[in-house]
Amino acid sequence: MKRKAITVSVIAFLFVAAISNSDEHNPHRNTTVSNTNHFVLVHGSCFGAWSWFKLVRLLKSAGHTVTSIDLAASGINLLHAKDVQSFSDYSKPLMDFMESIPSHQRVVLVGHSSGGTVISQAMEHFPHKVSVGVFLCSVMPGPSFNSSAIAKMVMSRLAHELDNTFTYDKGLNSPPTAFIFGPKFLSQVVFQYSPHEDADLATVLVRPKPLVSVDGLVLTKAKFGSVRRVLICAEQDKIVTQDVIKEILLKNPPNKFFNIRNSDHMAMVSQPRQLFAHLLSISRDYS
């Protein structure tokens, strides 16, 4: 297992490095854009910074700064799922990055799926450094909205489907400690509208997600509530489904809402240009 984790990390590192290098030498890159933004991208469960590779290229080509975060035990982060004991451990890479940003600078935070909960913590702790929080195919939290209950419902509905698996590092009589999507689930439920090669890539690069509680996350109106929020959903998302979106819009309405057509849960892979256009619009409105 250790050798496999190292191999996956090396593949992910080389893949992301290749994308970054090819973008730097892109002859079509726009270097004259004056109203540029810094986009910080946070992946969802089992994925990593690599999952944003199509969007990163588009944003950089438009002259923007992009930072893709690998959360703990994800992507090329060197920790393993069993090393992550709390939500604070899991989100630490993002929190450390936000801490490093100068106080006068602001970023566009984008969280995909469960990454929405992670960016919410950053919005609570660093509201002055966030121009807008974008929740992509995510159960968007709120100061007076119990999003964790909905997230747990979504997880329980899908977790045991097809070939998804749990890890029980503390024994079978204790709650599971990690979770990972199986190849069939990825291709049939997560990437069903995406190119087959992207689903195949994901089966190689996904890593077990530490199952840590977010019940201790407190979001206040004074801090989290002061940051503008945008919700983007995918029309054919089989994970954060339309009924979930409707409940969020009713009980926890965002400042803006967008719907991506003909997209699965991985909107940044299946419809990167639609997502790119929405993010440019959002950044213009809230920069």
FIPA-215234 format. One record per residue (C-alpha): residue number from 1; x, y, z. Coordinates in steps of 0.1 Angstrom, whole numbers, plus 2048, in hexadecimal, padded with zeros to 3 digits. Example, Ala and Ser with C-alpha at 12.3 -4.5 7.8 and 13.67 -1.06 7.14 Angstrom:
REM residues 2
1, 87B, 7D3, 84E
2, 889, 7F5, 847
This chain:
REM residues 287
1, 800, 800, 800
2, 81D, 818, 808
3, 82D, 811, 7E6
4, 80C, 817, 7D5
5, 806, 838, 7E7
6, 829, 844, 7DD
7, 823, 83A, 7B9
8, 802, 84C, 7B7
9, 812, 86B, 7C6
10, 82E, 86A, 7AC
11, 815, 867, 790
12, 800, 883, 79D
13, 81F, 899, 7A1
14, 82C, 893, 77E
15, 809, 898, 770
16, 803, 8BA, 781
17, 827, 8C5, 779
18, 821, 8BD, 754
19, 801, 8D1, 753
20, 812, 8EF, 764
21, 830, 8EE, 74D
22, 81C, 8EC, 72E
23, 807, 90A, 739
24, 826, 91F, 73F
25, 830, 91A, 71B
26, 80E, 91E, 70D
27, 811, 937, 6F0
28, 7ED, 942, 6F4
29, 7F0, 94B, 718
30, 7E2, 96E, 71F
31, 7FC, 983, 732
32, 7EB, 9A4, 72C
33, 7CC, 99F, 743
34, 7CA, 9BB, 75C
35, 7AE, 9AF, 772
36, 7BE, 98E, 77D
37, 7B3, 979, 79B
38, 7C2, 95F, 7B1
39, 7AD, 93F, 7B0
40, 7B3, 925, 7CC
41, 7A5, 903, 7C3
42, 79C, 8E9, 7DD
43, 793, 8C5, 7D2
44, 779, 8AE, 7DE
45, 779, 88C, 7EF
46, 795, 873, 7E3
47, 7A1, 88C, 7C9
48, 7BE, 8A4, 7C8
49, 7CC, 8C4, 7B8
50, 7CF, 8AF, 798
51, 7A9, 8AF, 793
52, 7AA, 8D3, 789
53, 7C3, 8CF, 76D
54, 7AC, 8DA, 751
55, 79F, 8F9, 764
56, 7C2, 903, 76F
57, 7CE, 905, 74B
58, 7B0, 91B, 741
59, 7B4, 932, 75E
60, 7D9, 936, 75A
61, 7D5, 93C, 735
62, 7BE, 959, 73D
63, 7D9, 968, 752
64, 7CD, 95E, 775
65, 7E1, 950, 792
66, 7D6, 92D, 79C
67, 7DE, 919, 7BB
68, 7D1, 8F5, 7BD
69, 7D3, 8E7, 7E0
70, 7D9, 8C3, 7EA
71, 7C7, 8BD, 80B
72, 7D6, 8A5, 825
73, 7DB, 881, 818
74, 7D0, 88D, 7F5
75, 7E1, 890, 7D4
76, 807, 893, 7DA
77, 803, 89C, 7FF
78, 81A, 884, 812
79, 802, 87C, 82E
80, 7ED, 85C, 82E
81, 7C8, 85B, 837
82, 7D0, 84A, 859
83, 7E7, 868, 862
84, 7C9, 880, 860
85, 7B7, 881, 881
86, 7A1, 8A0, 87E
87, 791, 8B8, 865
88, 7AB, 8D1, 86E
89, 7C6, 8B8, 864
90, 7B5, 8B2, 843
91, 7B0, 8D7, 83B
92, 7D2, 8E2, 847
93, 7E3, 8E6, 825
94, 7C8, 900, 81B
95, 7C9, 912, 83C
96, 7EF, 914, 83B
97, 7ED, 923, 818
98, 7D2, 93C, 822
99, 7E8, 946, 83F
100, 805, 94D, 828
101, 7F1, 965, 812
102, 7F9, 98A, 819
103, 7DC, 99B, 82C
104, 7D5, 9B3, 810
105, 7D0, 998, 7F6
106, 7AF, 986, 7EF
107, 7A9, 965, 7DC
108, 78C, 954, 7CB
109, 787, 933, 7DF
110, 778, 916, 7CB
111, 76E, 8F6, 7DD
112, 762, 8D7, 7CB
113, 74B, 8BF, 7DC
114, 757, 8B9, 7FF
115, 771, 8D3, 7F9
116, 755, 8EC, 7FF
117, 757, 8E4, 824
118, 77C, 8EA, 824
119, 77A, 90D, 813
120, 75E, 916, 82C
121, 778, 912, 848
122, 790, 929, 836
123, 774, 942, 830
124, 76C, 942, 855
125, 791, 947, 860
126, 79C, 95E, 843
127, 77D, 971, 837
128, 792, 990, 82F
129, 7A7, 97B, 817
130, 78A, 96C, 803
131, 778, 981, 7E8
132, 75E, 965, 7E2
133, 759, 940, 7EB
134, 74E, 92A, 7CE
135, 73E, 909, 7D7
136, 740, 8F1, 7B9
137, 729, 8D2, 7BA
138, 72A, 8D6, 7DF
139, 713, 8D7, 7FD
140, 718, 8FB, 806
141, 719, 902, 82C
142, 70B, 920, 83D
143, 70B, 92F, 861
144, 6E7, 924, 867
145, 6E6, 907, 84E
146, 6ED, 8E3, 859
147, 700, 8D8, 83A
148, 712, 8BC, 84C
149, 6F2, 8A9, 84F
150, 6EB, 8AB, 82A
151, 70F, 8A2, 822
152, 70D, 883, 838
153, 6EC, 879, 827
154, 6FD, 87D, 805
155, 71B, 868, 811
156, 706, 84D, 820
157, 6F1, 84A, 800
158, 70F, 845, 7E9
159, 72B, 837, 7FF
160, 722, 812, 7FB
161, 719, 814, 7D6
162, 72C, 7FE, 7BD
163, 750, 7FA, 7C6
164, 756, 816, 7DF
165, 76A, 80A, 7FD
166, 770, 814, 822
167, 78F, 80F, 837
168, 78D, 805, 85C
169, 7AE, 80E, 86B
170, 7A0, 80C, 88E
171, 78F, 7EA, 889
172, 76E, 7DF, 87A
173, 75B, 7E7, 89A
174, 765, 80C, 897
175, 759, 825, 87D
176, 76C, 825, 85C
177, 78A, 83C, 85A
178, 78D, 841, 835
179, 779, 83E, 814
180, 782, 83B, 7F0
181, 76E, 83B, 7CF
182, 770, 81B, 7BA
183, 777, 81A, 795
184, 753, 811, 78C
185, 745, 82C, 7A2
186, 75C, 846, 793
187, 753, 83E, 76F
188, 72E, 839, 774
189, 725, 853, 78F
190, 741, 86D, 792
191, 74F, 870, 76E
192, 731, 864, 759
193, 732, 883, 742
194, 758, 886, 742
195, 770, 878, 728
196, 778, 853, 730
197, 79D, 85B, 733
198, 797, 873, 74F
199, 783, 859, 762
200, 7A0, 841, 75C
201, 7B9, 85A, 769
202, 7A4, 85F, 789
203, 7A4, 83A, 790
204, 7CA, 83C, 792
205, 7CD, 85C, 7A6
206, 7B1, 85B, 7C0
207, 7BB, 855, 7E4
208, 7A8, 84B, 803
209, 797, 869, 814
210, 79B, 86B, 839
211, 778, 869, 84A
212, 77B, 885, 864
213, 75E, 897, 875
214, 755, 8BB, 86B
215, 73C, 8BF, 887
216, 754, 8D6, 899
217, 755, 8EF, 87C
218, 744, 90F, 887
219, 73A, 929, 86C
220, 730, 94C, 879
221, 71C, 967, 867
222, 737, 981, 871
223, 753, 96E, 85F
224, 748, 953, 847
225, 727, 966, 841
226, 73A, 985, 836
227, 749, 973, 818
228, 734, 971, 7F8
229, 72B, 94E, 7ED
230, 723, 93F, 7CB
231, 715, 91C, 7C5
232, 71C, 90A, 7A4
233, 70A, 8E9, 79E
234, 70D, 8D0, 782
235, 6ED, 8C6, 76F
236, 6F4, 8A1, 76F
237, 705, 89E, 791
238, 6FD, 87C, 7A0
239, 70D, 885, 7C2
240, 701, 8A8, 7CB
241, 6E0, 8A3, 7B9
242, 6C6, 8BD, 7AF
243, 6B0, 8B6, 7CE
244, 6CE, 8BE, 7E4
245, 6D5, 8DE, 7D1
246, 6B0, 8E9, 7D4
247, 6B2, 8E5, 7FA
248, 6D2, 8FA, 7FC
249, 6C3, 915, 7E6
250, 6A4, 916, 7FC
251, 6B4, 915, 81E
252, 6D7, 923, 818
253, 6D5, 939, 7F8
254, 6F7, 945, 7EA
255, 6FE, 967, 7DB
256, 6FE, 957, 7B8
257, 6F5, 936, 7A9
258, 701, 925, 789
259, 6F8, 904, 778
260, 710, 8F2, 761
261, 6FF, 8E0, 745
262, 707, 8BC, 73B
263, 71F, 8B7, 757
264, 726, 89C, 770
265, 733, 8A1, 794
266, 756, 8AA, 785
267, 74B, 8CA, 774
268, 770, 8D5, 771
269, 776, 8B6, 75C
270, 756, 8B1, 748
271, 74F, 8D5, 741
272, 76E, 8EA, 749
273, 766, 906, 732
274, 743, 90C, 740
275, 752, 90C, 763
276, 76F, 923, 757
277, 755, 93C, 749
278, 741, 93C, 76A
279, 761, 942, 77F
280, 76C, 95F, 769
281, 749, 96F, 76D
282, 74A, 969, 793
283, 76D, 977, 796
284, 763, 997, 783
285, 745, 99C, 799
286, 756, 996, 7BA
287, 77A, 9A0, 7B6
